[in-house]
């Protein structure tokens, strides 16, 4: 008999006070790629605007990105965790994206697949 156990594709993102869960499915991985590209593009636009408007634009961009990847509750938790600092909330977002990508790549290592498939 062959028994197949369901793989867990939830990647926990642990903060000191709480844990967020990123569901690493096809849809969400594509969302993460899109958010990363959007942050690059809009980040440059924000840098090129007036200081006061840039900060407002940064706040909107960071909040929308968190909501896109998780939800508004996650954004609220991270924003509170950051001491209500948009810049720190953005840094946490970048760390989360980097960490999730690294974890996803470890879990879906192509070399391991080749080993098992005999290639």
N, C-alpha and C positions, 0 to 999 in steps of 0.2 A: 504494500500500500504506500502511496505517496501522499504525504500530508503537506499542504501548502499553508503557511501562516501568513496572515495579512501583514504587509510591511507598514510601519508607522511613518507617515511622511510629514509629521508635525515637528517643526524645529522650535524648541523652546528658546526664548530670549529672556534671560534672567537679569533683572535689575535687583537692587538691594531689597526693595520693599514689595515687589510683585514680579510676576512672570507673564510675558506675552507669548502667544503661540502663533507661529507662522506656518500656515498650511502650504507645504511646498508641492503644490500640484502644477500642472502645465499652465493653467490660467494665471496663478499667482506669480509664477516665475516670470512669465511674460510681463505681468504688471510691474514687477520689480525692475526688469530691464527698461521698461518704458519710463518709470519714475526716475531711474538713474539718468537716462538721456534727457528727460525734462529738467532735472535739477542742473545738469551741465548747461543746457541752453538758457534756461531762465536765470541761473546763477550769474551768467555773463551779462545778461540784460539788467539784472539788479545792480551789478557792479557799475554799470554805465549810467545809472540814473542818479538824481539828486539824493543827498544823504537821507533826508526825512522820508521821501517817497520810497527809497530803497529799503529802509527798515520795514515800512508797511508791506511792501511787496514780498520781502523775505518772510514776514510772519505768515502771510497768506500761503506762500509757496510751501513752507514747512508744514503747516497744518494740513493742507490738501494732500501732501505726500504721505504723512502719517495715516490719514484717513483712507487713502487709496490702498495702502499696504495692510492696514489693520482695521481700525474703526475710530470713531470720534472718542470713545471711552479710552482707547489706548493713547491717543494724542493727549487727552486731558491728564492722564496718569503721568505720562512722560514730562509734560509741561510743568506739572506740579513738582515732580521729582527734580526737575532742573532748577527749581526755585523761581519758576516763571520767567526763564531766560530763553528767548527765541534762539539765540546763538547756540546755547548748550543743547537745546532740543534738536537743532539741526545737526550738531556734532553726534548726538546719540543716534539720529536717523542714519547718518553715514556709517557709524560703527555697526548698527544693526544690519544694514544692507551688506556690508563687507563680511560680517560674521555669518550671516545666513548663506551668502554665496559660498563661502569657504566650507561651511558644514554640508551644504547640498552637494558640492563637488566631492567631498570626502565620502559621503553616503552613496554617491552614484559614480564611483571611480571606474572609469572605462577599462583600466588595466585589470581590475578584479573581474570584470565581465569577460575579458579576453582569456584570463586564466581558466575560468570555469568553462568557457566554450571551446577551449583548446586551440585558440588562434594565436 
